[in-house]
Amino acid sequence: MDPGKAVPDPPAPQLASVGDAITEVPRPGAMDPGKAVPDPPVQLATAELEESKDAPLSEQQREELTLEIQRLKEAKQQAVEEEEYEEAAALKRRIKVLEDTLGEAVRYEARANRPPRQDSSASPPKATPKPLSQRLPGEDLWQMPSENMKLVEEERIFLQKSKMAMRQKGVTDDTVQGVPVWAYEPTPQQSEPQALNRPQKPSHPSMADFGFLSAAWGVELTEASKAEISEQGYATSRKDIQDYIKDSDLRKLKHSSQLPKEITRINSGEVSAGQYLVQIQKVADITQPTKFQEDFEGGKWRLLALDLAAGDQKFKAIEFRPVKDLSGQLPPGTKLLLYSTGKETIRIQNGHLLLVPAVVEVLGGYVEQLVASWKADKEVKETRLLWRTDGIKKAADGLIGSGVSVQWCQGV
């Protein structure tokens, strides 16, 4: 543009209903060029825009606002191209006012179309379940969800112990129309009472916290194992939980051990400080011949080798120094508690744990399946040994008939 010519005034906006809402902004050229241009004052002159926050705009007013905004944007673009930045800034502020007015109308319509909120106080109050001590005889406990049972601690413990005692005597706690099932006397032709659609028993929550096992034995049970112990009625105390684990096969009980992973791959190292529960799978005196390693011990010159299991891994241990409580007569399933402390750590050498008296405690335990299999195997070996010994003795006394040699007896 020619700097000598005066800038013509832009045409005044023509608004039918909202044009008077915006006061005309003086041209920047009419002001002192050394002073900053103040923001244009915005005044809502008409009653319609004064109430724009309380009432929506009509369709005609909205169209007029949209057209005016479009016209001002084109004028602002032209001012920018002509490098009239002060004029462009003034136009931008006017556009902002009109866009806010249009946006408020849209938001008002959205609020008006919003569905009314429902009064939560109008909903009927929920029925409060009765405590166990207030239930009448014959009311079926299993029809009440277990999470709604309001039991005090004494009632909960009494109920759990009662179920354990009934289970040991073979009595169930099922009910038929509110009457205990054991109250029926089944006829010879009817082994079970006539009960249809017996309600399913809910699983009971644990009575004790299983978290102590991590510090005491270095094991962590899965949720499935916790539920199994609770259902069996052994979650009333820490001692009951420990007894259940000692009498369980650790290979089938879902748990994780804090022992190092892949012990068999460690050439040399130490187990970090802690207490670790392991299970004996087999004990053998490796100073004896292979046939007699599991049946005989070499006295003070013995060297026991143990097959152990913990978590999801199996590994071996060697009696590095004689441990009084260990012997070849410990059945499979016996639990050991290994201690690794600052004074005496558990060493690992060539994938074997080195056991000394200070790091081993025999906890015991009885896994019926493993013990039965172990005893049957021992009986077979003892029978074979008796046959062998008896055959040799008869051959020496000349009691074997002709045609039967001593070598045959020895090979039995």
Sequence and secondary structure as in RCSB ss.txt:
>XXXX:A:sequence
MDPGKAVPDPPAPQLASVGDAITEVPRPGAMDPGKAVPDPPVQLATAELEESKDAPLSEQQREELTLEIQRLKEA
KQQAVEEEEYEEAAALKRRIKVLEDTLGEAVRYEARANRPPRQDSSASPPKATPKPLSQRLPGEDLWQMPSENMK
LVEEERIFLQKSKMAMRQKGVTDDTVQGVPVWAYEPTPQQSEPQALNRPQKPSHPSMADFGFLSAAWGVELTEAS
KAEISEQGYATSRKDIQDYIKDSDLRKLKHSSQLPKEITRINSGEVSAGQYLVQIQKVADITQPTKFQEDFEGGK
WRLLALDLAAGDQKFKAIEFRPVKDLSGQLPPGTKLLLYSTGKETIRIQNGHLLLVPAVVEVLGGYVEQLVASWK
ADKEVKETRLLWRTDGIKKAADGLIGSGVSVQWCQGV
>XXXX:A:secstr
  TTS          SSSGGGS     GGGS TTS          SHHHHTTTTS   HHHHHHHHHHHHHHHHH
HHHHHHTT HHHHHHHHHHHHHHHHHHHHHHHHHHHHHS     GGGS        GGG  TT  GGGS GGG  
  HHHHHHHHHHHHHHHHTT    EETTEEGGGS   TT SS    S         SS TTHHHHHTSEEE HHH
HHHHHHTT  SSHHHHHHHHHTS TTTS EEE S S GGG SEEE  SEEEEEEEEEEEETTS GGGTTT   GG
G  EEEEEEETTEEEEEEESS  TT  TT  TT EEEEEE SSS  EEETTEEEE GGGEEEEE   HHHHHHHH
HHHHHHHHHHHHHHHHHHHHHTT S TT  HHHHHT 
